Every structure is written in C-alpha cells, then in structure tokens.
Amino acid sequence: MKNIFKKHFEGKGGINQLFAIALPMVVSQSCDTVMMFTDRLFLSRLSPLHMSSAMSGGLTSFMLTTFFFGLTGYTTALVAQYYGSCQREKCTIAANQAVLISILSYPFMLSLVPVGMWLFKISGQSHEQIATAGSYFKILMYGSVLSVLRNSLNCFFSGIGKTRVVMVSSIVTMCVNVAANYVLIFGKAGFPALGIEGAAIGTVFSNFCGFTVILSAYIIFGFSHIEFAFKKSLHFSRKVMFKLFRFGYPGGIEFFLNLLAFDLLVLMFQSYGTAVAASVTIAFNWDMVSFVPLIGINIGVTSLAGRFTGSMEPELVKRSAYSGLKLTVIYGSLIILLYSFLPKLFVSVFLANSADSADIFPLAVFMLRMVAIYVIADGCNLVFSGALRGAGDTFWTMIISVFFHWLLVAETFVLVKIIKINPEITWTAFVFTIPMVATAFFIRFKTEKWKDIKVMEADNKCD
C-alpha cells in the first residue's frame, strides 16, 4: 500500500505536487464561477429573459477578447519554462510583455463592439433579448482591459507555482462582485435598481479591485525577490515578445475560434425560444460549476509540464499529465453521480419564482443529466491539452481543438436551422461529440512529438 501511494502521489510530477498548485487555482476559478453564477441567479429573479441575456451577452464579450486572453495566457507556460531552466530574471520580463500586449489591445477590443451587436441580430433572437443582452455586453466590453491585465499577472504567479496569490485576488474579486451586483441589480443601500446593467457595472468594478490586488502583489513580490530582477524587467524585450507571440498566438486563435463556436452554439439553442434558452442557460451554469476544478487541474498540469520541459525532464511531463488524469477521473465520477441522480434539485435553484417553470423544468433536467455524460471527457481534454501547451505543442493543440468545436457548430446548424429537429436531439448530438475531442488530444500526447519542440535556449542554466 505504501509503495502504491508513493508511486502515484509523491515526488516530482506526482498527485501531491500537482494538487498543491491546482488547489488554489480551483478556489480561484471557483470565485470566477461564483461571480457568473450569482449574476445569473440574481437576474433569474427578474425574469428568465434577463438570465439568458446575461449568458449570451457575457459569453459574446468574453469571446471577442479571447484572442488576447489566449495569447497572454501562454505566459504561464513560458514563465514556468524560464523558472524550470533557472532563468528567473526572464520570468518577470515575460510577464511585462504580456502586460504591454494587454494595454495595447484595448482600442482593438473596443472596436469589436459593433461585431457583437451584429452577432445578436443574425442569431434569430427576439428584439427584447437583443436589447437586454446588448446593454450587458457593451458595459463588459468597456471594462475588458481590466480582465486581460489581471489574467496576464495571474499567469506569472501560476507559472512560478505561487497560485495562492491568484487565489487571494480572485476571492477579493468575487466578494466585491457579489456585493456590488446585489446592490446594483435590486437597488439596495440607496442605489437605484439598474437590473442587468447593474450586473455588468458590478462585474467591471470587481475586476478593477481584483487587478489592483494582483498588481500590488506583483510589484511587492518583484522587489522582494532579487533573483527576478524586477527593476531591470520593466522594458520591451524583442526576443521574449517574439517567443510569447510565436508560441502564444495558436492559443489566442484557438481560444477565440472556440469561444466564437461556443457562442454560436448558445445563440442557436436560444433561437428555439425563451424556454429552451433558459434551459440551456441552466444546464451550462451547472456545467460551468463542475468545470471549475478541471480548469485548476489544467493550469497545474500546464505549469508543471512547462517547468519540466524547461528542466529537460520529459518523463516528468508525462507523469504530471497522468497525475492530472487520475484526479480528473476521481472528481468526474462524483459529478456524474450528482447530475445523474439529483438534477431536479439543481434545476430548481434557478426556477424558484419563474412563472414559465413548467416549460423549462423538464428540458433543463434532461440537459443536465446529459452533461454528466461528458464531464470526464471534458477533463481529459483539459489535462492533455494543458500538457501539450506546457511542452510548447501549441499549434497542433489549436488544430485539434478548433476542428472539433466547429464540427459542433456545423452539426448544430444542420439540426437547428435545416432539419429543425427538437432541442433534445440537438443537445444529445452535442454531448456525444465531446469524447471525440478527448480521444484526439490523447492520441497527440501519446505520439510524444512534443518532445522535439524547443522553446528554451540550448544552454540550461540549472546545475
């Protein structure tokens, strides 16, 4: 028994090391999820229309900024590789290049506001839903730079394994968000009731607070750890910027195209009508909740894979990935039991005061039960794609992910717009495509072609 425990849990790349990095990120991602979850929960008390509009408006806003999230997101792997190769002074240089990208991207993100409004119009939604989703979307876009900046600095701390700092920033963001949204949506503490616009304003304000915390931590950490050479890192580095773009742009394109595909999927489901839109929103809300620990595992695997790639230990990259897989199976099995046997309890949370619950409830229960089918497959996607990204195999990760996301769009378009089949069958087709993605990532990882990719310079500074 002791040998089995040591084999799976102890040492570099084992479950213990992965869990130590992943747990704070699970808490951090949980905070972000609570923010979105409570937004939609509060707005569901106004109407199902407000709840589903928050989902489509928020998702469209996020989709239009995802290229920069994906591009700067490679900072985690790049910092981890510099950290693993003992080039600590380049960790802060990489983070500062990501910050520079975030600031320069803001005008471009604002220019995409008309594109988002156009997407609402062509999706076939009602005029009322377009108006409510549009007002939520525009406010989030005005505050988008704060989210990208916060993500850039989060990646630095994730890359060096100090994920507790990210956790603290996320907890502050969540607490401010929940309080501000409650006050602004319902008009408490002397503030006017702003409804869905209040939810968006509260979200932007909370991101500002979270960014302030992570920026303060970054500056203090930089000055207190001399090996990171913080003062000398505050400049443009052509070499590091090129490396960030070279290996980060596939992640940016992948993130954007995947979120665009997912956004179109949601909009097509919402074109069935208000009842289906509300049902899909409820199912995806709980899917988002179950997804959170998997994102933490993904970040942990990416960080360790980057670190062991930098230190030239490919066998430990493999061990880290399989440790992530074991955690995914354990966690996914629990979620399967909950969503399979208690879906009515979860759905009822969003329908307490809805007059339309008779139309929404049975479909939402069906969709949530189906979510249980693909939880472990989704986890496998994140584990092996995280390991591949950490090792620098970002191009083929992009190809696999984008191909299957747009396959989902194509099949959903045919079923919804051409065949015009019922939403239950369309949802079933969506669910059973997910395991195909997991299989493709696993096959790519097993080929071990990621071992031939060189991100770091040949001279390794570690002893």
C-alpha positions in Angstrom: 0.0 0.0 0.0 2.8 2.4 0.9 4.6 1.7 -2.4 1.3 2.3 -4.4 0.8 5.7 -2.5 4.4 6.7 -3.3 4.1 5.7 -6.9 1.0 7.9 -7.6 1.3 10.7 -5.0 4.9 11.5 -4.0 7.8 13.1 -5.9 8.0 15.4 -8.8 5.0 15.3 -11.1 3.0 13.3 -8.6 -0.5 14.0 -7.5 0.7 15.8 -4.4 2.8 18.3 -6.3 0.0 18.8 -8.9 -2.6 19.2 -6.2 -0.6 21.8 -4.3 -0.6 24.0 -7.5 -4.1 23.1 -8.6 -6.0 23.6 -5.4 -5.5 27.4 -5.1 -6.4 27.6 -8.8 -9.6 25.6 -8.2 -10.5 28.1 -5.5 -9.6 31.0 -7.8 -11.6 29.6 -10.7 -14.5 28.8 -8.3 -14.5 32.5 -7.4 -14.9 33.5 -11.1 -17.6 30.9 -11.5 -19.5 32.2 -8.4 -19.4 35.7 -10.0 -21.1 34.5 -13.2 -23.4 32.1 -11.3 -24.7 34.7 -8.9 -25.1 37.2 -11.7 -27.4 34.8 -13.5 -29.1 33.7 -10.3 -29.9 37.3 -9.3 -31.1 38.1 -12.8 -33.3 35.0 -12.8 -35.3 36.7 -10.1 -36.1 39.4 -12.6 -37.0 37.0 -15.5 -35.7 34.1 -17.5 -35.1 36.6 -20.3 -32.6 38.5 -18.1 -30.9 35.4 -17.0 -30.4 34.1 -20.6 -29.4 37.6 -21.8 -26.6 37.7 -19.3 -25.3 34.4 -20.6 -25.3 35.4 -24.3 -24.1 39.0 -23.5 -21.3 37.8 -21.2 -20.2 35.0 -23.5 -20.1 37.3 -26.5 -18.0 39.8 -24.6 -15.6 37.1 -23.5 -15.4 35.6 -27.0 -14.4 38.9 -28.6 -11.5 39.3 -26.1 -10.3 35.7 -26.1 -7.5 36.1 -28.6 -5.7 38.3 -26.1 -6.6 36.0 -23.2 -5.1 33.1 -25.1 -2.0 35.0 -26.3 -1.1 36.3 -22.9 -2.2 33.0 -21.3 0.9 31.4 -22.7 2.8 33.4 -20.2 2.0 30.6 -17.7 4.0 28.0 -19.7 6.7 30.5 -20.8 7.3 31.7 -17.2 7.3 28.1 -16.0 9.9 27.1 -18.6 12.1 30.0 -17.6 11.6 29.1 -14.0 12.5 25.4 -14.6 15.6 26.4 -16.5 16.7 28.7 -13.7 16.4 31.9 -15.8 14.4 33.7 -13.1 15.2 37.2 -14.4 13.3 36.3 -17.6 10.1 35.4 -15.8 9.2 39.0 -15.0 10.3 40.1 -18.4 7.8 37.6 -19.9 5.0 38.9 -17.6 5.7 42.5 -18.5 5.5 41.7 -22.2 2.0 40.2 -21.5 1.0 43.4 -19.7 2.2 45.5 -22.6 0.1 43.4 -25.0 -2.9 43.8 -22.7 -2.7 47.6 -22.7 -2.2 47.9 -26.5 -5.1 45.5 -27.2 -7.7 47.7 -25.6 -8.6 50.0 -28.5 -8.9 47.0 -30.8 -11.3 45.3 -28.3 -13.5 48.4 -28.1 -13.7 48.4 -31.9 -15.3 45.0 -31.8 -18.5 46.2 -30.0 -20.4 46.5 -33.3 -19.4 43.0 -34.2 -21.0 41.7 -31.0 -24.3 43.6 -31.7 -24.3 42.2 -35.2 -24.0 38.6 -33.9 -27.0 39.2 -31.7 -29.1 40.4 -34.7 -28.2 37.5 -37.0 -28.7 34.8 -34.4 -32.5 34.9 -34.7 -33.2 36.1 -31.1 -36.1 38.4 -30.2 -35.7 42.2 -30.2 -36.2 42.2 -26.5 -33.4 39.7 -25.9 -31.1 41.6 -28.2 -31.7 44.8 -26.3 -31.0 43.3 -22.8 -28.1 41.2 -23.9 -26.6 44.1 -25.8 -26.7 46.5 -22.8 -24.9 43.9 -20.7 -22.4 43.2 -23.4 -21.4 46.8 -24.1 -20.6 47.6 -20.4 -18.4 44.4 -20.1 -16.5 45.4 -23.3 -15.7 48.8 -21.8 -14.1 47.1 -18.8 -12.4 44.3 -20.8 -8.8 45.6 -20.4 -9.0 45.0 -16.7 -9.8 41.3 -17.2 -6.9 40.8 -19.7 -4.4 42.7 -17.4 -5.5 40.6 -14.4 -5.1 37.4 -16.4 -1.5 38.4 -17.5 -0.3 38.8 -13.9 -2.2 35.7 -12.8 -0.2 33.8 -15.4 3.1 34.9 -13.9 2.2 33.6 -10.4 0.8 30.4 -11.9 4.0 29.9 -13.9 6.2 30.0 -10.8 3.8 27.9 -8.8 2.6 30.7 -6.4 -1.0 30.1 -7.1 -2.2 31.3 -3.7 -1.6 34.9 -4.8 -4.0 34.3 -7.7 -6.5 32.8 -5.2 -6.4 35.8 -2.9 -7.0 38.2 -5.9 -9.9 36.0 -7.1 -11.5 35.9 -3.6 -11.4 39.7 -3.4 -12.9 40.0 -6.9 -15.7 37.6 -6.1 -16.7 39.2 -2.8 -16.8 42.7 -4.4 -18.8 41.3 -7.3 -21.5 39.5 -5.3 -22.0 42.5 -3.1 -21.9 45.1 -5.8 -24.2 43.2 -8.1 -26.8 42.6 -5.4 -26.8 46.3 -4.6 -26.9 47.5 -8.2 -29.3 44.9 -9.7 -32.0 45.2 -7.0 -31.3 48.8 -5.9 -30.1 48.4 -2.3 -28.2 50.7 0.1 -29.6 53.8 -1.6 -28.6 52.9 -5.1 -31.1 52.8 -8.0 -32.2 49.4 -9.3 -30.2 49.0 -12.6 -31.2 45.4 -13.4 -28.9 43.8 -16.0 -26.8 46.9 -16.5 -26.1 46.9 -12.7 -24.8 43.4 -13.0 -22.4 44.5 -15.7 -21.2 47.5 -13.8 -20.6 45.4 -10.7 -18.6 42.9 -12.7 -16.3 45.6 -14.1 -15.8 47.2 -10.7 -14.9 43.9 -9.1 -12.4 43.2 -11.9 -10.8 46.6 -11.1 -10.5 45.6 -7.5 -9.0 42.1 -8.3 -6.5 43.7 -10.7 -5.4 46.2 -8.0 -4.7 43.3 -5.6 -2.7 41.2 -8.1 -0.8 44.2 -9.4 0.2 45.2 -5.8 1.3 41.6 -5.1 3.3 41.5 -8.4 5.2 44.7 -7.5 5.8 43.7 -3.9 6.9 40.2 -5.0 9.2 41.6 -7.7 11.0 43.9 -5.3 11.4 41.4 -2.5 12.9 38.6 -4.7 16.1 39.8 -6.1 16.6 36.8 -8.5 13.6 38.0 -10.6 15.4 41.3 -11.3 12.1 43.2 -11.3 13.6 46.7 -11.9 15.5 45.5 -15.0 12.5 43.7 -16.4 10.4 46.9 -17.0 11.2 47.3 -20.7 10.3 45.9 -24.1 12.1 42.7 -24.9 12.0 41.9 -28.6 13.3 38.3 -28.0 10.8 37.4 -25.2 8.0 39.2 -27.0 8.7 37.2 -30.2 8.7 34.0 -28.2 5.4 34.9 -26.5 3.8 35.5 -29.9 5.5 32.5 -31.5 4.1 30.0 -29.0 1.1 32.0 -27.7 -0.7 33.0 -31.0 -2.0 29.5 -31.6 -3.6 29.6 -28.1 -5.1 33.0 -28.9 -6.5 31.9 -32.2 -7.7 28.6 -30.6 -9.4 30.4 -27.7 -11.1 32.9 -30.0 -12.4 30.4 -32.6 -13.5 28.0 -29.8 -15.4 30.7 -27.9 -16.9 32.0 -31.2 -18.1 28.5 -32.0 -19.5 28.1 -28.5 -21.1 31.5 -28.6 -22.8 30.5 -31.9 -23.9 27.2 -30.4 -25.6 29.0 -27.5 -27.2 31.6 -29.8 -28.6 28.8 -32.0 -30.0 27.0 -29.0 -31.5 30.2 -27.8 -33.2 30.7 -31.1 -35.5 27.8 -30.2 -37.3 30.3 -27.9 -37.3 31.6 -24.3 -37.9 28.2 -22.7 -35.1 26.4 -24.5 -32.8 29.5 -23.9 -33.5 29.3 -20.2 -32.9 25.5 -20.1 -29.6 25.8 -21.9 -28.5 28.6 -19.6 -29.3 26.5 -16.5 -27.5 23.4 -17.9 -24.4 25.4 -18.8 -24.4 27.2 -15.5 -24.1 23.9 -13.7 -21.7 22.6 -16.3 -19.6 25.7 -15.6 -19.6 24.8 -11.9 -18.4 21.3 -12.5 -15.8 22.6 -15.0 -14.0 24.8 -12.4 -11.9 22.1 -10.7 -10.9 20.8 -14.1 -9.6 24.2 -15.1 -7.5 24.2 -11.9 -6.1 20.8 -12.8 -5.4 22.1 -16.4 -3.4 25.1 -15.0 -1.5 22.8 -12.7 -0.6 20.4 -15.5 0.4 23.3 -17.8 2.6 24.8 -15.1 4.4 21.5 -14.3 4.7 20.5 -17.9 6.3 23.8 -18.7 8.6 23.6 -15.7 9.8 20.1 -16.5 10.2 21.0 -20.2 12.4 23.8 -19.1 14.5 21.5 -17.0 14.6 18.9 -19.8 12.8 16.1 -17.9 10.2 14.8 -20.4 9.3 11.8 -18.3 8.1 14.1 -15.6 5.9 15.9 -18.1 4.2 12.6 -18.8 3.9 11.8 -15.1 2.3 15.2 -14.5 -0.3 14.6 -17.2 -1.2 11.2 -15.8 -1.5 12.6 -12.3 -4.0 15.1 -13.8 -5.9 12.3 -15.4 -6.2 10.4 -12.1 -7.6 13.5 -10.3 -10.0 14.1 -13.2 -11.4 10.5 -13.1 -11.9 10.7 -9.3 -13.6 14.1 -9.5 -15.6 13.4 -12.6 -17.1 10.2 -11.1 -18.5 12.3 -8.2 -20.1 14.8 -10.6 -21.6 12.0 -12.7 -23.4 10.7 -9.6 -24.7 14.2 -8.6 -26.0 15.2 -12.0 -27.5 11.8 -12.8 -29.4 11.4 -9.6 -30.1 14.9 -8.3 -30.8 17.0 -11.5 -34.2 18.3 -10.3 -32.6 19.8 -7.1 -30.0 21.7 -9.2 -32.5 22.9 -11.8 -35.0 24.2 -9.1 -32.4 26.7 -7.8 -33.0 28.8 -10.9 -36.8 28.4 -11.2 -38.0 29.3 -7.7 -40.1 32.3 -8.8 -40.5 31.7 -12.5 -44.0 31.6 -14.0 -42.6 29.7 -17.0 -41.0 26.9 -15.0 -43.5 24.3 -16.3 -42.0 24.7 -19.8 -38.4 25.0 -18.7 -38.0 22.4 -15.9 -38.3 19.1 -17.7 -36.0 20.2 -20.6 -33.4 21.6 -18.2 -33.4 18.4 -16.1 -32.8 16.3 -19.3 -29.9 18.6 -20.4 -28.3 18.5 -17.0 -28.4 14.7 -16.9 -26.7 14.6 -20.3 -24.0 17.0 -19.0 -22.9 14.2 -16.6 -22.0 12.0 -19.7 -19.2 14.2 -20.9 -17.6 15.5 -17.6 -14.7 13.1 -17.6 -14.2 13.5 -21.3 -14.0 17.3 -20.8 -11.5 16.8 -18.1 -9.3 14.7 -20.4 -9.4 17.5 -22.9 -8.0 19.9 -20.4 -5.4 17.5 -18.9 -3.8 16.5 -22.2 -4.2 19.9 -23.9 -2.6 21.5 -20.8 0.4 19.1 -21.0 0.8 19.8 -24.7 0.7 23.5 -24.3 3.2 23.4 -21.4 5.6 21.4 -23.6 5.2 24.0 -26.4 3.0 21.9 -28.7 0.5 24.8 -29.1 0.0 24.6 -32.9 -1.5 21.1 -33.0 -3.4 21.7 -29.8 -5.1 24.6 -31.7 -5.8 22.5 -34.8 -7.5 19.7 -32.8 -9.5 21.9 -30.6 -10.7 24.3 -33.3 -11.6 21.5 -35.7 -13.9 19.8 -33.2 -15.5 23.0 -31.9 -16.5 24.0 -35.5 -17.7 20.4 -36.1 -20.1 21.0 -33.2 -21.2 24.3 -34.8 -21.8 22.6 -38.2 -23.8 19.7 -36.8 -25.9 22.1 -34.6 -26.6 24.4 -37.5 -27.8 21.5 -39.6 -30.0 20.1 -36.8 -31.5 23.5 -35.7 -31.7 25.6 -38.9 -32.0 23.0 -41.7 -33.6 19.8 -40.3 -35.3 21.9 -37.5 -35.3 18.9 -35.1 -36.3 19.1 -31.5 -33.8 20.5 -28.9 -33.4 17.2 -27.0 -31.9 15.5 -30.1 -29.6 18.5 -30.9 -28.4 18.5 -27.3 -27.7 14.8 -27.4 -25.6 15.2 -30.6 -23.6 18.0 -28.9 -22.9 15.8 -25.8 -21.7 12.7 -27.7 -19.2 14.7 -29.8 -17.2 15.7 -26.7 -15.4 12.3 -26.2 -14.1 12.5 -29.7 -12.1 15.6 -28.8 -10.6 13.9 -25.7 -9.5 11.0 -27.9 -7.8 13.2 -30.4 -5.8 15.1 -27.6 -4.8 11.8 -26.0 -3.5 10.4 -29.3 -1.5 13.5 -30.0 0.1 13.3 -26.5 0.9 9.6 -26.9 2.9 10.3 -30.1 5.3 12.2 -27.9 6.2 14.6 -30.8 6.1 17.4 -28.2 9.5 16.2 -27.0 11.0 17.5 -30.3 9.8 21.1 -29.7 12.4 23.5 -28.4 11.1 26.6 -26.6 14.1 27.4 -24.3 17.6 28.2 -25.4 20.0 25.2 -25.6 22.1 26.4 -22.6 20.3 25.3 -19.5 21.5 27.4 -16.5 20.4 24.9 -13.8 23.1 22.8 -12.2 
